[in-house]
Amino acid sequence: MPLSGKHLLGIAELPTSDIRLILNTARSFREISSRPIKKVPTLRGRTVINLFYEASTRTRSSFEIAAKRLSADAINFSVSTSSVAKGESLIDTGMNLLSMNPDVIVIRHQEAGAPHLLARYLKNCSVVNAGDGMHEHPTQALLDALTIEDRKSRFEGLKIAIVGDIAHSRVARSNCLLLTRMGAEVWVCGPPTLIPVGFGEHYGVRVTCQMREALEDADVVMMLRTQRERQKEVFYPSVKEYFALYGLNRKKLAWAKKNAIVMHPGPINRGVEIDPDVADGSESVILEQVNNGVAVRMAILYLILGAAEEGSR
Ligand code: CP
C-alpha cells in the first residue's frame, strides 16, 4: 500500500494511517541494515536528490544511506558548491534539477514553507521535508515515534516531556503534532522566553517553565538543542544558568519514572542542555534514534514512490 500523498511535507498533513504505515514498514526494513550485504533492489533505477540548504549530519547521511540500501541513486547537492552561491533561486534550482528527472527531492531549508513551495512547482517528482525553518521536521518525529513505541510498546498514557528551546524547534513542533495524535500526554518545558505564547493551546500540549513539573513521572524525556544559530536575541542570561535550570543531569532525571528513556535529536551540546553522563548513560536512546532514522527514511522513500506510481496525491 502506498502513502496517501505524493509528497511528505509535514506531520500536520500526514494522516494517522500513513504514520502507522511508515512505522510498520520501517520495522520491516530495519533488518536489511544488519545484513552483511545491506542492499535490496527495490528502488533500482530511481533517483533521490538531497537538496540541503542547511547543515546536517544525521538527516542527510541517513537519507543517502536509505536510498542506497534500496538501490536508488542518491545525489547530494551541496548549496555552498552549487549555483545557489551565485544567487539562483529555490524554484530555479528545483526546476533545473527536475529537468534531470529525479524521482524524489529531499529538501532542508532555513525558511518555513520552502518544501511546500517546491512541491507546488515540481509536478513529476515527490518532495520530502527534511526540516524547514522553525516549522516542521516530520521524518525526525517519525523516527522518534518508532523509538518510543519500540521501547514503551504504546503511546497512549505515556507522559512525554520535551525540554529546551521550544520556540526555535521544528523537532518539537512535529513531535507535538505526532505524539498527541497517537494519544500521548505531551509536556513542553523551557525558559519562558523560549516558549511561544499560545503554544500549548495550538498543539494541545501542557506547558511549564519548571523542569521538575515536566519530568515528574515522565516515561520519555526528550531534550532539545539550544539553537543559537536561530536565536537573534539573548534568551537566557548564561549557558551556566541555562544548564542549572533546564539542563538534564542525573539528579533531575531521577524525577522521571525509573525506566524513563532519554532522547535527543542531535547534535547534542554536552554540558549545555545535557550532561555527558546522561547522554551516554543506560537511559539514553540517542544513537538508537539515529539507527531508526535509516529505517524510517527507507520506508518513506519506498512508500512515497509507491504513491507516485499509483498517481495519487
Ligand atoms: N536531527 C537532525 O536533524 O540532525 P542533523 O541536523 O544532523 O540532520
Boltz pocket constraint, residues with backbone or C-beta under 6 A from the ligand:
constraints:
  - pocket:
      binder: B
      contacts: [[A, 55], [A, 56], [A, 57], [A, 58], [A, 59], [A, 60], [A, 130], [A, 131], [A, 140], [A, 265], [A, 266], [A, 267]]
      max_distance: 6.0
